[in-house]
Amino acid sequence: MLKKSGMLTVGCMLAFSSDAISTQLIPAKGFILSGVILEEGNFKERKGFRVSMPARQWQDPDKETLTDRNYMAWLPVNFHNGIIEVDIASTLATGAPGYARGFAGISFRIQSEGSFENIYLRPTNSQSHDQVRRNHSVQYFSYPDFRFDRLRKEAPERYETYAEVKLDEWTHVKIVVADQRATLYLNNNPTPAFMVNDLKLGSTAQGGVGIWIESGTIAWFRDLQVSTESQQ
């Protein structure tokens, strides 16, 4: 049977509660930063963390292929199966490139050699009048071998979909992970917004959890909760 083994919570501080109900507070410096800046602050009267990327790190489509990279703030927990929940909002940075979409999402099973699974949002696509762009509002990828450009080419529509999300607004994101399957729920809707049934790192992968962004995005997050399950 599955047994809940622990829960980890992040507001503007991070708290970990074990089965013994012990709690330890960790500030922003408890996160590992991969190419991003993490600061505490307020967005729309809610306290949380701000994740940004230096403009020099934005991709240049004239010089490189636009793809998913490993820019994120993450926690070195041992997550395999369980539930990840967080309130997240994204905005476009000043001077953001034309291809910016407010890219922000959750990375999970982040491994020591750098690989991870990810589901992220493109809020500007969700509000587009172009139906093709609307169909690209939510995206799954697996770093480094199965990024969005490869998945879109090899399996069109399978790893992305439409969902109602907006820039500059808090969105409650919940991802349920079970072996090789991940299910996304948005804004406490009991109906899944998106499902991935073949996570590319396989059913036994485990590792950290983090908040991920891409070029031209500033993301805010709060109330990150990670509940893990273990086999008994």
Protein Blocks (a to p, Z undefined) as FASTA:
>chain_A
ZZdfbdcddfkbccdddfkopacdddfklpccehiacddddeehiacddddddfklpccf
klbccddddddcddddddfbdcddddddddddehiafkbgoiacddehiafkopacdddd
dfklmmpcbfklmmmmbccdddfklcfklmmmmmghklgccddddehiacddddddehja
ccddeehiabdfbdcfbdfkbjkbgcdddddddehiacddehiacdddddZZ
